[in-house]
Amino acid sequence: MKQLLNASSRALMATTLLLFSVQALADRPVLGVAEFKNESGAGWWGGGVGWDLSGMLANELASTGAFRVVERSNLESVLNEQDLGASGRVRPDTAARIGELTGAGYIVLGTVSSYDEQTKSTGGGISFRGIGIGGRKTEAYVAIDLRVVDANSGEIEFVRTIEGRAGGGGMNLSAYRGGFGGNLSNYEDTPAGEAIRAALMEITDYLECAMVTQSRRCLAKYDEREDTRRERTRSKLRF
């Protein structure tokens, strides 16, 4: 009898855990990633890059397991009609229709707002594709203005400027889950490509923090980074 009770308890526990797992998967935020826009004048930007970045971010988000991501084919025509990249919000009269047609609960919008690349001399040597070997070192910086819009209400739920840097150390890019393709394939091993990867990883980590885990510790970390970014920007202004 005791063995039967133990077996029943184990079966009940396994069933409960399975139900919790299924519910957790069902409760994951459903995201659609719109075509990225560019306001930076970056030399690597060209036709098709906006959707390339969208696809790269979508892959990164899906790979975390924290989100469900809508396929581009379900998004493109609907989002183009709304011109979300220009307005930054969904019109209230059509918001519910967008959510219904795309299956997305939220639309992620990204605008490359700043890009900078500087080559510094380190005293002799050669440089290959922007990567210093002995004498020159190229550092790249990219800033992406991020907005997450509720596809049902049309309201902007999350706003953040995310930065990516390469060439200065301190960023482990080996954790990046996606790949480079399309118009950006030639930049994969360059400082520009590394800065883009760093920014996409940071966007993914921020959205997981803000939308899924919602822990005070990680939110405080991103608030601190935002304060630092604002202070650095303010210090460069001249009145």
C-alpha positions as CSV (number, residue, x, y, z in Angstrom):
1,M,0.0,0.0,0.0
2,K,2.8,2.4,0.9
3,Q,4.5,1.7,-2.4
4,L,1.3,2.4,-4.2
5,L,0.9,5.7,-2.4
6,N,4.5,6.7,-3.2
7,A,4.0,5.9,-6.8
8,S,0.7,7.9,-6.9
9,S,2.4,10.8,-5.2
10,R,5.2,10.8,-7.7
11,A,2.8,10.6,-10.6
12,L,0.8,13.5,-9.2
13,M,3.9,15.6,-8.7
14,A,5.1,14.8,-12.3
15,T,1.6,15.8,-13.7
16,T,1.6,19.0,-11.7
17,L,5.1,19.9,-12.9
18,L,4.1,19.2,-16.5
19,L,1.0,21.4,-16.1
20,F,3.1,24.2,-14.6
21,S,5.6,23.9,-17.5
22,V,2.8,24.0,-20.1
23,Q,1.2,27.0,-18.4
24,A,4.6,28.8,-18.2
25,L,5.2,28.2,-21.9
26,A,1.7,29.5,-22.8
27,D,2.3,32.6,-20.6
28,R,5.5,33.7,-22.4
29,P,5.1,37.1,-24.0
30,V,4.5,36.9,-27.8
31,L,6.7,39.4,-29.6
32,G,6.8,40.7,-33.2
33,V,10.0,42.5,-34.2
34,A,9.4,45.2,-36.8
35,E,11.8,46.4,-39.4
36,F,14.6,48.5,-37.8
37,K,15.0,52.1,-38.8
38,N,18.2,54.1,-39.1
39,E,18.9,57.7,-38.1
40,S,22.6,57.4,-37.6
41,G,24.2,57.6,-41.1
42,A,26.1,54.4,-40.4
43,G,28.2,53.3,-43.4
44,W,27.1,49.7,-43.0
45,W,23.4,50.5,-43.4
46,G,21.9,49.7,-46.8
47,G,18.8,48.3,-48.4
48,G,17.4,45.4,-46.4
49,V,19.5,45.9,-43.3
50,G,16.4,46.9,-41.3
51,W,14.8,43.5,-41.7
52,D,18.2,41.8,-41.3
53,L,18.5,43.3,-37.8
54,S,14.9,42.4,-37.1
55,G,15.5,38.8,-38.0
56,M,18.7,38.7,-35.9
57,L,17.0,40.1,-32.8
58,A,14.0,37.7,-33.3
59,N,16.4,34.8,-33.4
60,E,18.1,36.0,-30.2
61,L,14.8,36.5,-28.4
62,A,13.4,33.1,-29.4
63,S,16.7,31.3,-28.4
64,T,16.3,32.4,-24.8
65,G,13.1,30.4,-24.4
66,A,11.6,33.3,-22.5
67,F,9.5,34.6,-25.5
68,R,7.5,33.4,-28.4
69,V,8.3,35.3,-31.5
70,V,6.0,35.8,-34.5
71,E,7.5,35.0,-38.0
72,R,8.3,37.9,-40.2
73,S,5.9,36.7,-42.9
74,N,3.1,37.3,-40.4
75,L,4.2,40.8,-39.6
76,E,5.6,42.6,-42.6
77,S,2.5,43.5,-44.6
78,V,0.4,44.4,-41.5
79,L,3.2,46.6,-40.0
80,N,3.9,48.4,-43.2
81,E,0.3,49.4,-43.4
82,Q,0.6,51.0,-39.9
83,D,3.9,52.7,-40.5
84,L,4.9,51.8,-36.9
85,G,8.5,52.8,-37.5
86,A,7.5,56.4,-38.1
87,S,4.8,56.8,-35.4
88,G,6.1,54.5,-32.7
89,R,2.6,53.5,-31.7
90,V,-0.4,51.6,-33.0
91,R,-3.5,53.5,-33.8
92,P,-6.2,52.7,-31.2
93,D,-8.8,52.1,-33.9
94,T,-6.7,49.3,-35.5
95,A,-4.7,48.0,-32.5
96,A,-6.8,45.0,-31.8
97,R,-6.8,44.1,-35.5
98,I,-3.0,44.1,-35.5
99,G,-2.8,41.8,-32.5
100,E,-5.4,39.5,-34.1
101,L,-3.7,39.3,-37.5
102,T,-0.1,38.9,-36.4
103,G,-0.7,36.9,-33.2
104,A,1.7,39.2,-31.4
105,G,1.0,40.8,-28.0
106,Y,3.8,43.3,-28.4
107,I,5.6,44.9,-31.3
108,V,9.3,45.6,-30.8
109,L,10.6,48.7,-32.6
110,G,14.3,49.5,-33.0
111,T,15.9,52.7,-34.4
112,V,19.7,52.9,-34.8
113,S,20.2,56.4,-33.5
114,S,23.9,56.7,-33.3
115,Y,27.0,55.0,-34.7
116,D,30.6,55.9,-34.2
117,E,33.9,54.1,-35.3
118,Q,37.3,55.3,-34.3
119,T,40.7,53.9,-35.2
120,K,43.5,54.5,-32.7
121,S,47.3,53.9,-33.1
122,T,48.9,51.5,-30.7
123,G,52.5,51.9,-32.0
124,G,53.3,49.9,-35.1
125,G,51.8,46.8,-36.7
126,I,49.1,46.3,-39.2
127,S,45.3,46.3,-39.3
128,F,43.0,43.8,-41.0
129,R,39.3,44.6,-41.5
130,G,39.4,47.1,-38.7
131,I,41.0,44.7,-36.2
132,G,44.3,45.9,-35.0
133,I,47.3,43.6,-35.1
134,G,50.1,45.3,-33.3
135,G,49.7,48.9,-34.3
136,R,46.0,49.9,-34.9
137,K,42.8,49.3,-33.1
138,T,39.3,50.2,-34.2
139,E,36.5,50.7,-31.6
140,A,32.9,50.8,-32.6
141,Y,29.8,52.1,-30.8
142,V,26.1,51.8,-31.7
143,A,23.0,53.1,-29.9
144,I,19.6,51.7,-30.6
145,D,16.4,53.4,-29.4
146,L,14.1,50.6,-28.3
147,R,10.3,50.8,-28.0
148,V,7.9,48.0,-27.2
149,V,4.3,48.7,-28.1
150,D,1.2,46.8,-26.8
151,A,-0.4,45.5,-30.0
152,N,-3.8,45.5,-28.4
153,S,-4.0,48.9,-26.7
154,G,-1.5,50.8,-28.9
155,E,0.4,52.1,-25.9
156,I,4.1,52.2,-25.6
157,E,5.0,49.9,-22.7
158,F,8.8,50.0,-22.6
159,V,11.3,52.6,-23.8
160,R,15.1,52.3,-23.5
161,T,18.2,53.4,-25.4
162,I,20.5,50.3,-25.6
163,E,24.2,50.7,-26.4
164,G,26.7,48.2,-27.9
165,R,30.5,48.6,-27.9
166,A,33.3,46.6,-29.5
167,G,37.0,46.8,-29.4
168,G,37.3,48.1,-25.9
169,G,37.0,44.8,-24.1
170,G,34.7,43.8,-21.4
171,M,32.0,42.2,-23.6
172,N,31.7,38.5,-24.0
173,L,30.2,38.0,-27.5
174,S,30.6,34.2,-27.5
175,A,27.1,33.9,-25.9
176,Y,25.4,35.5,-29.0
177,R,23.0,32.9,-30.3
178,G,22.3,34.2,-33.8
179,G,24.3,34.7,-37.0
180,F,25.0,37.3,-39.6
181,G,23.4,37.0,-43.0
182,G,22.0,39.0,-45.9
183,N,23.4,42.6,-46.2
184,L,25.3,42.4,-42.9
185,S,27.2,39.2,-43.7
186,N,30.4,41.0,-44.6
187,Y,30.5,42.8,-41.2
188,E,30.3,39.7,-38.9
189,D,34.0,39.8,-37.9
190,T,34.4,43.6,-37.8
191,P,34.1,46.1,-34.9
192,A,30.8,47.2,-36.4
193,G,29.4,43.7,-36.4
194,E,30.6,43.1,-32.8
195,A,29.0,46.3,-31.6
196,I,25.7,45.2,-33.3
197,R,25.9,41.8,-31.6
198,A,26.5,43.4,-28.3
199,A,23.5,45.7,-28.7
200,L,21.2,42.9,-29.7
201,M,22.3,40.8,-26.7
202,E,21.7,43.8,-24.4
203,I,18.2,44.3,-25.9
204,T,17.4,40.7,-25.3
205,D,18.6,40.7,-21.7
206,Y,16.8,43.9,-21.0
207,L,13.5,42.7,-22.4
208,E,13.8,39.4,-20.5
209,C,14.4,41.4,-17.3
210,A,11.6,43.9,-17.9
211,M,8.9,41.6,-19.3
212,V,9.6,38.2,-17.8
213,T,11.7,38.0,-14.7
214,Q,10.9,41.6,-13.5
215,S,13.3,41.3,-10.6
216,R,14.2,44.5,-8.8
217,R,17.9,43.7,-9.0
218,C,18.1,43.5,-12.8
219,L,15.7,46.4,-13.3
220,A,17.9,48.5,-11.0
221,K,20.9,47.5,-13.0
222,Y,19.3,48.8,-16.2
223,D,18.1,52.0,-14.5
224,E,21.7,52.6,-13.4
225,R,23.0,52.1,-17.0
226,E,20.4,54.5,-18.3
227,D,21.4,57.1,-15.7
228,T,25.0,56.7,-16.7
229,R,24.2,57.0,-20.4
230,R,22.2,60.2,-19.8
231,E,24.9,61.8,-17.7
232,R,27.5,61.0,-20.3
233,T,25.3,62.5,-23.1
234,R,24.6,65.5,-21.0
235,S,28.3,66.2,-20.3
236,K,28.9,66.4,-24.1
237,L,26.2,69.0,-24.7
238,R,27.3,72.7,-25.1
239,F,24.9,75.4,-24.3
